[in-house]
Amino acid sequence: MKNRLITTLALVSTVLCASTSVANDHKLPSAVAFTPDTLEKYETPLWFKDAKLGIWSHWGPQAVPRIGDWYARFMYVPGTPQYDHHVKNYGHPSKVGYKDIIPLWKAEKFEPDALMKLYKEAGAKYFVSMAVHHDNFDLWNSKHHKWNSVNMGPKRDIVGDWKKAAKKQGLHFGVSEHLGASYSWFAPSHGYDQFWPLNGVGYDGENPEYADLYHSGKDKPYRDSRTWYTDNPESQKNWLLRVTDLIDQYNPDLLYTDGGIPFGEVGRSLVADYYNKNIKKNGGRLEAVYNHKNIGSGEFILKAGVQDIERGVMEGISPYPWQTDTSNGDWYYNDNHGYKSSAQVIHMLTDIVSKNGNLLLNIVQYPDGSLPPESQLLLKEMAAWIKVNGEAIYATRPWKIYGEGPTAAAAGHFKEEDNYTAQDIRFTTKNNVLYATTLAEPSGQIKILSLGTSSKLLDKKIKDVRMLGYNKKLEWRQESDHLLVILPEKLPTPFGSSLKISF
């Protein structure tokens, strides 16, 4: 079966390009032909290294109940808020299931052009559309799955509409696929209540009429990270066909998988094919990015793509570009969930960029496609901050150290830090200039311990210190153990300030 699956793909591109060494960071990566066993030849394209900020639409039918992430699974798990909400508002899952939620997703206020304009103004250089979540509902005109947004719900090609809007604004476009876990994740839909009055009455997932939505029930149920992916060859084939169709229809600049590379050689063959098609499309250059995680099951191959860390960061500077994915609220709209402040998001971005990373930020949407007030405010405040401080973010590279200060963010997934101070400073560099950005609003002065005259980090004398967004000269002096900068009474931006230091 494995060999038959692999032969369904054109594993090796006909475009071959001689591999050359990369003399510096601003040359295009060499294009090579990839196979499932040579993914470590991958080199991150320049556009991604320079972009630093992407915005994600983690949106679909699961937003309809307004109770947050993983609704399609937990509505079949008695004792959870989602189950209770579903029974109260829609009916018992033996009669009214997730299949009945899908038609309620109309996306009637979805205006991708207007939203994309806001995202670009807020600083996004790339945009990622949800393509399929664990709920097994495709947000494009899927050739291999009737449960899709063109046939049902909004009856729109959501992925296609997002792509048109992104390209109109000059943004790179990506898609996220969470399908690999769906086959095991959706197992509760085949269950039943173990209590009266409906003890033993099967949920609607048991109805063979809906097996193409809820899967066959032959996959091992998801219980922990070891069973995130199925070992059922038929399910793996289904994943391969649908994600290949997604790539072929939309030619995304970025493909995100919610986990490790799925299904061994089957998944690696898809990634190789994605890269080879991208090389051919771009005249011999590889411009594609593949995101995957070193968490749970599946393969994590560090050099095969760009590592993604969910709701967390690196401890220090990574030699390889990487990405944090997070949300300004719950992943799907939730009436009862809080939101990150603009300060939290901006400080995360600054910290991540100083460590050679990018931030992929989900912006929460209402079920109808419009934005809650909290999302609108975040975008507005990000736009104002990035307009002034973007020079210290975009197309920068890490300095010798990522920063200094009393707060050290814990490394790893699901460890977001939001208690930074004005003494927490992050460094970036570009064109022989050093940028030092504070992770809170400083007052009166900034003292940078890493930039004193006795610092072993400096091999040149500081010539000048400026503040982005402030046109007048600053008073500063370099002492043995620190650089002291006297600040103006009114700072150019809230949340943090960026110093531009030349030598």
C-alpha positions as CSV (number, residue, x, y, z in Angstrom):
1,M,0.0,0.0,0.0
2,K,2.8,2.4,0.9
3,N,4.4,2.1,-2.5
4,R,1.1,2.6,-4.3
5,L,0.5,5.7,-2.3
6,I,3.9,7.2,-3.1
7,T,3.5,6.5,-6.8
8,T,0.4,8.7,-6.9
9,L,2.7,11.7,-6.6
10,A,5.3,13.1,-8.9
11,L,8.0,12.8,-6.3
12,V,10.9,14.3,-8.2
13,S,10.6,17.6,-10.2
14,T,11.9,17.6,-13.7
15,V,13.6,20.9,-12.8
16,L,17.1,20.3,-11.7
17,C,19.3,23.1,-10.6
18,A,23.0,22.9,-9.6
19,S,23.4,23.3,-5.9
20,T,25.6,26.3,-4.9
21,S,26.8,27.4,-1.6
22,V,25.0,30.4,0.0
23,A,27.6,33.1,0.4
24,N,25.3,35.3,2.5
25,D,21.9,35.5,4.0
26,H,20.4,37.7,1.2
27,K,21.0,35.3,-1.7
28,L,18.2,33.1,-2.9
29,P,18.3,29.5,-1.7
30,S,19.7,26.9,-4.1
31,A,17.0,24.9,-5.8
32,V,17.4,21.1,-5.6
33,A,15.2,18.2,-6.5
34,F,13.6,16.7,-3.4
35,T,12.7,13.1,-2.5
36,P,11.1,11.8,0.7
37,D,14.6,11.0,2.0
38,T,16.3,14.3,1.1
39,L,14.1,16.9,2.7
40,E,17.0,18.1,4.8
41,K,18.4,19.9,1.7
42,Y,15.8,22.5,2.4
43,E,16.8,26.2,2.8
44,T,14.4,28.8,4.1
45,P,13.5,31.4,1.4
46,L,14.5,35.0,2.0
47,W,10.9,36.3,1.9
48,F,10.1,34.3,5.1
49,K,13.3,35.3,6.9
50,D,12.4,39.0,6.2
51,A,8.6,38.8,6.8
52,K,8.6,38.4,10.6
53,L,4.8,38.7,10.9
54,G,2.0,36.7,9.5
55,I,-1.7,36.7,10.2
56,W,-3.9,33.6,10.3
57,S,-7.6,33.0,9.9
58,H,-8.3,30.0,12.2
59,W,-12.0,30.1,11.3
60,G,-14.8,27.7,10.2
61,P,-18.0,26.1,11.3
62,Q,-16.7,25.4,14.8
63,A,-17.1,29.2,15.4
64,V,-20.9,28.9,15.1
65,P,-21.7,27.8,18.7
66,R,-19.4,30.6,20.0
67,I,-17.9,28.3,22.6
68,G,-14.3,27.9,21.3
69,D,-11.9,25.4,20.0
70,W,-12.4,21.7,19.4
71,Y,-16.2,22.0,19.4
72,A,-16.7,19.2,16.9
73,R,-15.0,16.7,19.2
74,F,-16.2,17.8,22.6
75,M,-19.9,18.1,21.6
76,Y,-19.7,14.3,21.7
77,V,-18.1,14.1,25.1
78,P,-20.6,14.2,28.0
79,G,-19.5,16.3,30.9
80,T,-17.8,19.0,28.8
81,P,-19.2,22.5,28.3
82,Q,-19.5,21.9,24.6
83,Y,-21.7,18.8,25.1
84,D,-23.9,20.7,27.6
85,H,-24.1,23.7,25.3
86,H,-25.0,21.5,22.3
87,V,-27.8,19.5,24.1
88,K,-29.3,22.8,25.4
89,N,-29.1,24.8,22.2
90,Y,-29.3,22.3,19.3
91,G,-30.4,18.9,20.6
92,H,-28.9,15.5,21.5
93,P,-26.0,14.4,19.4
94,S,-27.8,11.2,18.5
95,K,-30.1,13.3,16.4
96,V,-28.5,16.7,15.9
97,G,-24.8,16.4,15.3
98,Y,-21.9,18.4,13.8
99,K,-23.3,17.8,10.4
100,D,-26.2,20.1,11.5
101,I,-23.8,22.8,12.7
102,I,-22.2,23.1,9.3
103,P,-25.2,24.6,7.5
104,L,-25.4,27.3,10.2
105,W,-22.1,28.7,9.2
106,K,-23.1,31.3,6.6
107,A,-20.1,33.7,6.7
108,E,-22.6,36.4,5.7
109,K,-20.3,39.3,6.8
110,F,-17.1,37.9,5.4
111,E,-15.3,40.6,3.4
112,P,-11.8,39.3,2.7
113,D,-10.6,42.4,0.8
114,A,-11.5,44.7,3.7
115,L,-10.0,42.4,6.3
116,M,-6.7,41.9,4.3
117,K,-6.3,45.7,4.1
118,L,-6.4,45.8,7.9
119,Y,-4.0,42.9,8.2
120,K,-1.5,44.6,5.9
121,E,-1.8,47.9,7.8
122,A,-1.2,46.0,11.0
123,G,2.1,44.7,9.6
124,A,1.5,41.3,8.2
125,K,3.8,40.2,5.3
126,Y,2.0,36.9,4.8
127,F,-1.4,35.5,5.4
128,V,-2.5,31.9,6.2
129,S,-6.0,30.6,5.6
130,M,-7.4,27.6,7.5
131,A,-8.0,25.0,4.8
132,V,-9.2,22.1,6.9
133,H,-9.4,21.6,10.6
134,H,-9.8,18.4,12.6
135,D,-13.5,18.7,11.9
136,N,-12.9,17.3,8.5
137,F,-14.6,20.2,6.6
138,D,-12.7,21.5,3.6
139,L,-12.8,25.3,3.1
140,W,-12.2,25.0,-0.6
141,N,-13.7,23.4,-3.7
142,S,-12.4,20.0,-2.8
143,K,-12.3,17.4,-5.5
144,H,-12.2,14.5,-3.1
145,H,-14.6,15.5,-0.3
146,K,-18.2,16.7,-0.6
147,W,-18.2,18.2,2.9
148,N,-16.7,21.6,1.8
149,S,-17.5,25.2,1.9
150,V,-18.5,25.5,-1.7
151,N,-21.2,22.8,-1.4
152,M,-22.4,23.7,2.1
153,G,-22.5,26.5,4.7
154,P,-21.3,29.7,3.1
155,K,-21.2,28.1,-0.4
156,R,-18.0,30.0,-1.1
157,D,-14.4,29.1,-1.8
158,I,-13.0,30.5,1.4
159,V,-9.4,29.6,0.7
160,G,-9.7,31.0,-2.8
161,D,-11.3,34.2,-1.6
162,W,-8.5,34.7,1.0
163,K,-5.8,34.1,-1.6
164,K,-7.2,36.7,-4.0
165,A,-7.4,39.2,-1.2
166,A,-3.9,38.4,0.0
167,K,-2.3,38.7,-3.5
168,K,-4.2,42.0,-4.1
169,Q,-2.4,43.4,-1.0
170,G,1.0,41.9,-2.1
171,L,1.1,39.4,0.7
172,H,2.5,35.9,0.6
173,F,-0.2,33.3,1.0
174,G,-0.3,30.1,3.0
175,V,-2.7,27.4,4.0
176,S,-3.0,25.3,7.2
177,E,-4.0,21.6,7.2
178,H,-5.1,19.9,10.4
179,L,-6.6,16.9,8.6
180,G,-4.0,14.4,9.6
181,A,-5.3,14.2,13.2
182,S,-9.0,14.2,12.2
183,Y,-9.3,10.4,11.7
184,S,-8.5,9.7,15.3
185,W,-9.7,13.0,16.8
186,F,-13.3,12.5,15.6
187,A,-13.8,9.1,17.3
188,P,-16.2,10.4,20.0
189,S,-18.8,11.0,17.3
190,H,-19.2,7.2,17.1
191,G,-19.9,6.9,20.8
192,Y,-23.1,7.1,22.9
193,D,-24.3,8.3,26.3
194,Q,-23.5,6.0,29.2
195,F,-26.3,7.3,31.3
196,W,-30.1,7.6,31.1
197,P,-32.4,8.5,29.4
198,L,-30.4,7.7,26.2
199,N,-28.0,5.2,27.5
200,G,-26.5,3.3,24.6
201,V,-28.2,5.3,21.8
202,G,-25.4,5.9,19.3
203,Y,-24.5,9.5,18.2
204,D,-25.0,10.5,14.6
205,G,-21.3,9.6,13.7
206,E,-22.4,5.9,13.9
207,N,-24.8,6.5,10.9
208,P,-23.0,5.1,7.8
209,E,-24.7,7.7,5.8
210,Y,-22.3,10.3,7.2
211,A,-19.2,8.2,7.3
212,D,-17.4,10.6,4.9
213,L,-17.7,13.4,7.5
214,Y,-17.2,11.4,10.7
215,H,-14.8,8.8,9.2
216,S,-15.3,5.1,9.2
217,G,-14.6,4.5,12.9
218,K,-11.8,2.1,12.1
219,D,-9.1,4.5,13.2
220,K,-7.6,4.3,16.7
221,P,-9.3,6.9,18.9
222,Y,-7.2,9.9,19.8
223,R,-6.2,9.6,23.5
224,D,-2.9,11.4,23.7
225,S,0.0,12.5,21.5
226,R,0.9,8.9,20.6
227,T,-2.4,8.5,18.8
228,W,-2.6,11.9,17.1
229,Y,-2.1,10.3,13.7
230,T,-3.8,7.1,12.4
231,D,-2.1,4.0,11.1
232,N,-5.0,3.2,8.8
233,P,-3.7,3.1,5.2
234,E,-7.1,4.2,3.7
235,S,-7.2,7.2,5.9
236,Q,-3.7,8.1,5.0
237,K,-4.6,7.8,1.3
238,N,-7.5,10.2,1.9
239,W,-5.3,12.7,3.5
240,L,-2.8,12.5,0.7
241,L,-5.4,13.0,-2.0
242,R,-7.0,16.0,-0.3
243,V,-3.9,17.9,0.7
244,T,-2.3,17.3,-2.7
245,D,-5.5,18.8,-4.3
246,L,-5.2,21.8,-2.0
247,I,-1.6,22.4,-3.0
248,D,-2.4,21.9,-6.7
249,Q,-5.4,24.3,-6.7
250,Y,-3.8,27.1,-4.7
251,N,0.0,26.9,-5.1
252,P,0.5,28.2,-1.5
253,D,3.7,29.9,-0.5
254,L,3.4,28.2,2.9
255,L,1.9,24.9,4.0
256,Y,1.3,24.4,7.8
257,T,0.7,21.0,9.3
258,D,-0.7,20.8,12.9
259,G,1.9,18.3,14.2
260,G,4.9,16.4,12.9
261,I,5.1,15.3,9.3
262,P,2.2,12.8,9.1
263,F,2.3,9.2,8.2
264,G,6.0,8.6,7.6
265,E,7.1,8.2,4.0
266,V,3.5,9.2,2.8
267,G,3.8,12.6,4.4
268,R,7.4,13.1,3.4
269,S,6.5,12.3,-0.2
270,L,3.8,15.1,-0.1
271,V,6.3,17.6,1.3
272,A,8.9,16.7,-1.4
273,D,6.2,17.0,-4.1
274,Y,5.2,20.4,-2.7
275,Y,8.7,21.7,-2.8
276,N,9.4,20.3,-6.4
277,K,6.2,21.9,-7.7
278,N,7.2,25.2,-6.1
279,I,10.6,25.0,-7.7
280,K,9.0,24.5,-11.1
281,K,6.5,27.3,-10.6
282,N,9.3,29.7,-9.6
283,G,11.7,29.0,-12.5
284,G,14.2,26.9,-10.5
285,R,14.0,28.7,-7.1
286,L,12.5,27.2,-4.0
287,E,10.2,29.8,-2.4
288,A,8.0,27.5,-0.4
289,V,7.8,27.1,3.4
290,Y,6.6,24.0,5.2
291,N,5.7,24.4,8.9
292,H,5.6,21.4,11.3
293,K,6.1,20.8,15.0
294,N,8.3,18.7,17.3
295,I,5.3,17.8,19.5
296,G,3.1,14.7,19.5
297,S,3.3,12.0,16.9
298,G,4.6,12.3,13.3
299,E,8.1,13.0,12.2
300,F,9.9,16.2,13.1
301,I,12.9,16.8,10.8
302,L,14.5,20.1,11.9
303,K,16.0,20.9,8.5
304,A,13.1,19.7,6.4
305,G,11.2,22.9,6.8
306,V,10.5,25.7,9.3
307,Q,9.8,24.6,12.9
308,D,6.6,25.9,14.4
309,I,6.0,26.3,18.2
310,E,2.4,26.6,19.3
311,R,1.8,29.3,21.9
312,G,5.4,29.4,22.9
313,V,8.9,30.6,22.0
314,M,12.6,29.6,21.8
315,E,14.8,30.1,24.8
316,G,17.5,31.8,22.8
317,I,18.6,32.5,19.2
318,S,18.0,29.6,16.9
319,P,20.4,29.1,14.0
320,Y,17.4,28.2,11.8
321,P,14.4,30.4,11.1
322,W,11.3,29.3,13.1
323,Q,7.8,30.4,13.9
324,T,5.4,30.8,16.8
325,D,1.7,30.3,16.1
326,T,-0.7,31.8,18.6
327,S,-4.1,33.6,18.8
328,N,-5.2,36.9,20.2
329,G,-8.0,34.9,21.9
330,D,-9.3,31.3,21.6
331,W,-8.6,29.6,18.3
332,Y,-12.3,29.8,17.4
333,Y,-14.6,32.5,18.6
334,N,-15.6,32.0,22.2
335,D,-18.0,34.3,24.2
336,N,-16.3,33.4,27.4
337,H,-12.6,33.6,26.5
338,G,-10.3,36.5,27.1
339,Y,-8.0,38.3,24.6
340,K,-4.4,39.2,24.5
341,S,-3.6,42.9,24.9
342,S,-1.8,44.8,22.2
343,A,1.2,45.1,24.5
344,Q,1.3,41.3,24.9
345,V,1.3,40.7,21.2
346,I,3.9,43.4,20.4
347,H,6.2,42.2,23.1
348,M,5.9,38.6,21.8
349,L,6.7,39.7,18.3
350,T,9.7,41.7,19.4
351,D,11.1,38.8,21.5
352,I,10.5,36.2,18.8
353,V,12.2,38.3,16.1
354,S,15.2,38.8,18.3
355,K,15.6,35.0,18.4
356,N,15.4,34.5,14.6
357,G,11.7,33.7,14.6
358,N,8.4,34.8,13.0
359,L,5.0,35.3,14.6
360,L,1.9,33.8,13.0
361,L,-1.0,35.5,14.8
362,N,-4.6,34.2,14.5
363,I,-7.1,37.1,14.6
364,V,-10.3,35.9,16.1
365,Q,-13.4,36.3,13.9
366,Y,-17.1,36.1,14.7
367,P,-18.9,33.2,13.0
368,D,-20.2,35.6,10.4
369,G,-16.7,36.6,9.4
370,S,-16.5,40.0,10.9
371,L,-14.1,41.0,13.7
372,P,-14.9,41.4,17.4
373,P,-14.0,44.8,18.9
374,E,-11.0,43.3,20.6
375,S,-9.6,42.1,17.3
376,Q,-10.3,45.5,15.7
377,L,-8.5,47.3,18.5
378,L,-5.5,45.1,18.4
379,L,-5.1,45.6,14.6
380,K,-5.4,49.4,15.0
381,E,-2.8,49.6,17.8
382,M,-0.4,47.2,16.0
383,A,-0.6,49.3,12.9
384,A,0.3,52.5,14.8
385,W,3.2,50.7,16.6
386,I,4.6,48.9,13.5
387,K,4.5,52.1,11.4
388,V,7.1,53.6,13.8
389,N,9.1,50.6,14.9
390,G,8.9,48.3,11.9
391,E,12.4,49.2,10.9
392,A,13.6,47.3,14.0
393,I,11.5,44.3,13.0
394,Y,11.4,43.6,9.2
395,A,14.3,42.1,7.3
396,T,16.4,42.2,10.5
397,R,18.6,39.4,11.9
398,P,19.5,38.4,15.4
399,W,22.5,40.2,17.1
400,K,25.2,38.4,19.1
401,I,22.7,38.0,22.0
402,Y,18.9,38.2,21.8
403,G,18.6,40.6,24.6
404,E,18.9,41.4,28.3
405,G,16.6,42.0,31.3
406,P,15.0,40.3,34.3
407,T,12.4,38.3,32.4
408,A,13.4,35.0,30.6
409,A,10.6,33.5,28.6
410,A,10.2,29.7,29.1
411,A,11.0,27.7,26.0
412,G,8.5,25.3,24.4
413,H,4.9,24.9,23.4
414,F,2.1,26.5,25.5
415,K,4.4,28.7,27.6
416,E,3.5,32.2,26.6
417,E,5.2,35.0,28.7
418,D,3.4,38.3,29.3
419,N,5.2,39.8,32.3
420,Y,7.9,41.8,30.5
421,T,9.3,45.0,31.9
422,A,10.9,48.1,30.4
423,Q,14.3,46.7,31.5
424,D,13.7,43.7,29.2
425,I,15.4,44.7,25.9
426,R,15.6,42.8,22.7
427,F,18.3,43.3,20.0
428,T,18.1,43.0,16.2
429,T,20.5,44.2,13.5
430,K,20.4,45.3,9.9
431,N,22.8,47.1,7.6
432,N,25.4,47.5,10.4
433,V,22.9,49.1,12.6
434,L,21.8,47.7,16.0
435,Y,18.3,48.1,17.2
436,A,17.4,47.8,20.9
437,T,13.6,47.6,21.6
438,T,12.1,47.7,25.1
439,L,9.3,45.2,26.0
440,A,7.3,47.8,28.0
441,E,7.1,51.6,28.1
442,P,10.3,53.0,29.5
443,S,10.3,56.1,31.6
444,G,13.0,58.8,31.9
445,Q,15.9,56.7,30.7
446,I,17.0,53.4,29.3
447,K,20.1,51.7,30.7
448,I,21.5,48.9,28.4
449,L,24.0,46.8,30.3
450,S,25.2,44.9,27.2
451,L,26.5,48.1,25.6
452,G,29.0,49.5,28.1
453,T,32.5,50.3,26.9
454,S,33.9,47.3,28.7
455,S,31.4,44.9,27.0
456,K,33.0,42.0,25.2
457,L,30.1,42.1,22.7
458,L,31.2,45.4,21.2
459,D,34.1,45.7,18.7
460,K,33.3,49.2,17.6
461,K,32.6,52.5,19.3
462,I,29.0,53.7,19.4
463,K,28.7,56.7,17.1
464,D,25.1,57.8,17.6
465,V,21.8,56.7,19.3
466,R,18.4,57.7,17.9
467,M,14.9,56.7,18.7
468,L,12.6,55.5,15.9
469,G,9.7,58.0,15.5
470,Y,11.6,60.8,17.3
471,N,13.3,63.3,15.1
472,K,15.4,65.2,17.7
473,K,18.7,64.2,19.1
474,L,18.9,62.2,22.2
475,E,21.2,62.7,25.2
476,W,23.2,59.6,25.7
477,R,26.5,58.5,27.2
478,Q,28.4,55.2,27.3
479,E,29.8,54.2,30.7
480,S,32.0,51.3,31.4
481,D,29.1,49.0,32.4
482,H,26.2,50.4,30.4
483,L,24.8,52.7,27.7
484,L,22.6,55.3,29.3
485,V,20.0,57.0,27.1
486,I,17.9,59.9,28.4
487,L,14.4,59.7,27.0
488,P,12.0,62.5,25.7
489,E,9.1,63.3,27.9
490,K,6.6,62.0,25.3
491,L,7.5,58.7,23.6
492,P,6.6,58.1,20.0
493,T,4.7,54.9,20.7
494,P,3.2,53.1,23.7
495,F,4.0,49.4,24.5
496,G,7.8,49.8,23.8
497,S,10.4,52.0,22.1
498,S,13.1,51.2,19.6
499,L,16.6,52.7,19.7
500,K,18.7,52.8,16.5
501,I,22.4,52.5,17.4
502,S,25.1,53.2,14.8
503,F,28.8,52.7,15.2
